Amino acid sequence: MTASDPPTLASGKICYVEIPATDIDRSAQFYNQAFGWQIRERGDGTTSFDDTVNEVSGAWVCGRPPSPEPGLMIHIMVADAAAAVDLVLAAGGEIVQPIDPEAQETLARFRDPAGNVLGIYQQPGLAEAEQASEPGDTPLVDPIPEHLHTVTPRLVVRGGAEAIEFYRRAFEAEEVGERFTGPDGGIIHAELRIGDSIVMITDEGSDTEAPARSPSALGGALSAIMATYWKDVDAAWERALGAGAEVVFPLADQFYGERGGRLRDPYGQQWMLSQRIEDLSPEEIARRAARLNPGAG
């Protein structure tokens, strides 16, 4: 997050801090010089501050005694504690607890011009992160796109554009982002959001080095089945059938505490549709399985 981003709003967040001061302008100047806090004037004329990532705001108040001894401690995050100590001293503060090189965490305590004691905390890795975020450098990139999980299925189909329209009707899929297509108009990459999950779509191609074939090209064979869960599986089942899916296994209550069935879409992919209807222990599931197949085991 940067100072231009809106702050995170959530119940329980620490959002506002009032710091005792004897000279508000002096305190504002100190925290701006030492830690880069942004100083502003509220509508009522109060001198206020925002931290460097626009997450915590506050103001300085006169007429309250400072906190000269550690009680409720506020720590300010920095990339380099030693450099922060130098800035505190240069801005007119006092170091009351220097950095302990033998400690597991890099900490220090300082006294501001009004006499309040606060802490400095060096966040591991922050120096490298801030350096990479400087203008002209390669920005930090989340290695996993925010809308994806560790594993995301990619379905290979014949007729990707038509398949996407079917998934809209059958599963209320929503296309996410832009499609990437080849010179022949075939879909190289498209993403659909179904419920809270992403499914990627690719048209089968003619690549002989790494062939990817749809079930239609393999005589209906497939090595993976899409397993989905629904709050109302009966409604989802009827919607998919109405869109053109066909039944592989009918929808029914299963011994393991779920109501489910399996469908085949017009492009050869198979979909398990399920809804949990009972919360069963492994022992109860095993007992039910044994009753269904007494000769097993």
C-alpha positions in Angstrom: 0.0 0.0 0.0 1.1 3.6 -0.7 0.1 6.9 0.6 -2.2 7.4 -2.4 -4.2 4.3 -1.7 -7.4 4.5 0.4 -7.0 3.2 3.9 -8.2 -0.3 4.9 -11.5 -0.1 6.8 -12.4 -2.9 9.2 -13.8 -3.3 12.7 -11.2 -3.5 15.4 -8.6 -1.6 13.4 -6.4 1.0 15.3 -7.3 4.1 13.3 -6.5 7.3 15.3 -3.8 8.3 17.8 -3.7 11.4 19.9 -0.2 12.3 21.0 0.4 14.7 23.9 2.4 17.8 22.9 3.6 21.0 24.5 4.3 22.7 21.1 2.2 21.2 18.3 4.2 22.8 15.5 7.4 21.5 17.0 6.0 17.9 17.4 4.6 17.9 13.9 7.9 19.0 12.4 9.7 16.3 14.4 7.6 13.4 13.2 7.6 14.7 9.7 11.4 14.9 9.6 12.1 11.7 11.5 9.5 9.4 10.0 8.0 11.1 7.0 4.5 11.5 8.4 2.3 13.7 6.3 1.1 16.8 8.1 -2.3 18.4 7.3 -4.8 20.7 8.8 -8.3 19.4 9.5 -11.5 21.4 8.8 -11.6 22.6 12.4 -8.0 23.9 12.2 -6.4 21.0 14.2 -2.9 20.0 13.0 -3.2 16.3 12.2 -1.0 13.6 10.6 -1.3 10.5 8.4 1.4 7.8 8.5 3.4 7.0 5.4 0.9 4.4 4.1 -2.3 6.3 4.9 -3.4 3.6 7.4 -3.2 5.5 10.7 -4.1 9.1 11.4 -4.0 11.2 14.5 -3.3 14.6 16.0 -1.2 16.3 18.7 -3.1 17.6 21.7 -2.0 20.1 24.4 -3.0 20.0 28.0 -2.3 16.3 28.5 0.8 15.0 30.3 3.3 13.1 28.1 4.1 9.5 28.5 7.8 9.6 29.6 7.9 6.0 30.7 7.0 2.9 28.7 3.4 2.0 29.3 1.2 1.6 26.3 4.0 1.5 23.7 3.6 2.6 20.1 6.2 1.3 17.7 6.9 3.0 14.4 8.0 0.6 11.6 11.2 1.5 9.7 13.4 -0.2 7.1 16.6 0.7 8.8 16.5 1.2 12.6 20.1 2.7 12.7 19.2 5.3 10.1 15.9 6.0 12.0 17.9 6.6 15.2 20.0 9.1 13.3 16.9 10.9 12.0 15.4 11.0 15.4 18.5 12.7 16.9 18.8 15.1 13.9 15.1 16.1 14.4 15.6 16.9 18.1 14.6 13.6 19.7 16.5 11.6 22.3 17.3 7.9 22.3 16.4 6.3 25.6 17.0 2.7 24.6 19.6 2.1 21.9 19.5 -0.8 19.5 20.7 -4.1 21.1 22.7 -6.0 18.4 22.3 -9.2 20.3 18.5 -9.1 20.4 16.4 -11.2 18.1 14.5 -8.1 16.9 15.9 -4.8 16.0 14.3 -2.2 18.3 15.0 1.1 19.9 13.1 3.6 22.0 13.1 7.4 21.7 11.7 10.4 23.5 10.0 13.0 21.3 10.3 16.8 22.0 7.2 16.7 24.2 8.7 13.9 26.4 6.7 10.9 25.0 8.5 7.6 24.7 7.8 5.6 21.6 9.5 2.6 19.9 11.3 2.0 16.6 10.9 -1.4 15.0 12.9 -2.6 12.0 10.7 -4.7 9.7 12.8 -7.6 8.2 12.9 -7.3 4.4 11.4 -3.8 4.3 14.6 -2.2 3.0 14.8 -4.5 0.0 11.0 -4.0 -0.7 11.2 -0.3 -0.5 14.3 -0.2 -2.7 12.6 -2.3 -5.3 9.6 0.1 -5.3 11.7 3.2 -6.0 11.0 5.0 -9.3 13.0 3.5 -12.1 13.3 0.2 -10.4 11.3 -2.9 -11.1 8.2 -2.7 -9.0 7.3 -5.4 -6.5 4.8 -7.9 -8.1 2.7 -10.4 -6.2 3.9 -13.8 -7.6 0.3 -15.1 -7.4 -2.4 -13.0 -9.0 -4.8 -11.8 -6.3 -7.9 -13.6 -7.9 -6.2 -17.0 -8.3 -5.3 -19.8 -5.9 -2.4 -22.2 -6.0 -4.2 -24.6 -8.3 -6.5 -23.4 -11.1 -8.0 -25.7 -13.7 -7.6 -25.0 -17.4 -10.1 -26.7 -19.6 -9.2 -27.6 -23.1 -12.2 -27.5 -25.4 -13.2 -27.5 -29.0 -15.1 -24.3 -29.6 -14.0 -22.1 -26.8 -16.2 -19.1 -27.5 -19.3 -21.3 -27.6 -18.2 -23.1 -24.4 -17.9 -19.9 -22.6 -21.5 -19.0 -23.5 -22.6 -22.4 -22.3 -20.9 -21.9 -18.9 -22.6 -18.6 -18.6 -26.0 -20.2 -18.9 -25.2 -23.4 -17.0 -23.1 -22.1 -14.1 -23.7 -18.4 -14.1 -20.1 -18.0 -15.1 -18.6 -14.4 -15.4 -15.8 -13.8 -17.8 -12.8 -12.1 -16.0 -10.3 -9.9 -17.9 -9.6 -10.0 -21.6 -9.5 -13.0 -23.9 -6.4 -13.8 -25.8 -7.0 -15.3 -29.2 -4.8 -16.6 -32.0 -4.7 -15.6 -35.6 -7.5 -18.0 -36.4 -9.7 -16.6 -33.6 -9.2 -19.6 -31.4 -9.0 -18.9 -27.6 -5.5 -19.1 -26.2 -6.6 -17.9 -22.8 -9.8 -16.9 -21.1 -10.8 -16.9 -17.5 -14.3 -17.5 -16.0 -15.3 -17.0 -12.4 -17.8 -19.6 -11.2 -18.9 -18.9 -7.7 -15.6 -18.0 -5.9 -13.3 -19.9 -8.2 -11.6 -19.3 -11.5 -11.6 -21.7 -14.5 -9.4 -21.1 -17.5 -10.5 -21.9 -21.0 -8.3 -22.9 -24.0 -9.2 -24.0 -27.4 -7.4 -27.2 -28.5 -4.6 -26.5 -30.9 -2.3 -28.1 -33.4 0.9 -28.0 -31.2 2.6 -31.3 -31.7 5.4 -30.8 -29.1 2.9 -30.3 -26.2 -0.5 -31.4 -27.5 -3.5 -30.5 -25.5 -6.7 -32.2 -26.7 -10.3 -31.7 -25.7 -12.5 -34.7 -24.7 -14.2 -34.4 -28.1 -10.8 -35.2 -29.8 -10.3 -38.2 -27.5 -13.5 -40.0 -28.0 -15.0 -38.6 -24.8 -12.0 -39.7 -22.6 -10.8 -37.3 -19.9 -8.4 -37.5 -17.0 -9.9 -34.8 -14.8 -13.4 -34.0 -13.6 -14.5 -30.6 -12.3 -15.9 -30.9 -8.7 -18.2 -28.0 -7.7 -20.2 -27.2 -4.6 -23.4 -25.2 -4.5 -25.6 -23.8 -1.8 -28.6 -25.1 -3.8 -27.4 -28.0 -5.9 -30.9 -28.8 -7.2 -31.3 -25.4 -8.7 -27.8 -25.5 -10.1 -28.5 -29.0 -11.6 -31.7 -27.9 -13.3 -30.0 -24.8 -14.7 -27.2 -26.8 -16.2 -29.6 -29.3 -17.7 -31.6 -26.5 -19.2 -28.5 -25.1 -20.8 -27.8 -28.4 -22.5 -25.8 -30.6 -20.1 -26.5 -34.3 -20.0 -26.7 -36.6 -17.0 -23.8 -39.0 -16.4 -24.9 -39.9 -12.8 -28.2 -38.6 -11.6 -28.5 -36.2 -8.7 -29.1 -38.1 -5.4 -28.4 -38.1 -1.7 -25.0 -39.9 -1.2 -24.0 -42.0 1.8 -21.1 -39.7 2.7 -23.4 -36.8 3.6 -23.6 -35.0 0.3 -26.2 -34.6 -2.4 -24.6 -34.8 -5.8 -24.5 -36.0 -9.3 -22.4 -35.7 -12.5 -23.1 -34.0 -15.8 -21.4 -33.9 -19.1 -21.3 -30.6 -21.0 -21.6 -30.3 -24.8 -17.9 -30.0 -25.0 -17.1 -33.3 -23.3 -16.1 -31.9 -19.9 -17.7 -33.6 -16.9 -18.9 -31.7 -13.8 -19.7 -33.0 -10.4 -22.3 -30.9 -8.7 -22.6 -31.3 -4.9 -24.0 -29.9 -1.8 -23.1 -31.0 1.7 -26.3 -32.0 3.6 -24.9 -33.8 6.6 -21.8 -33.3 8.8 -20.6 -36.9 9.3 -17.6 -38.4 11.1 -15.2 -40.7 9.2 -16.6 -43.6 11.3 -20.2 -43.0 10.3 -19.2 -42.7 6.6 -17.3 -46.0 6.9 -20.4 -47.7 8.6 -22.7 -46.5 5.8 -20.2 -47.6 3.1 -20.1 -51.1 4.7 -23.9 -51.3 4.7 -24.0 -50.5 1.0 -21.3 -53.1 0.2 -21.4 -55.8 3.0 -18.9 -58.0 1.1 -16.2 -55.4 0.8 -13.1 -55.9 2.9 
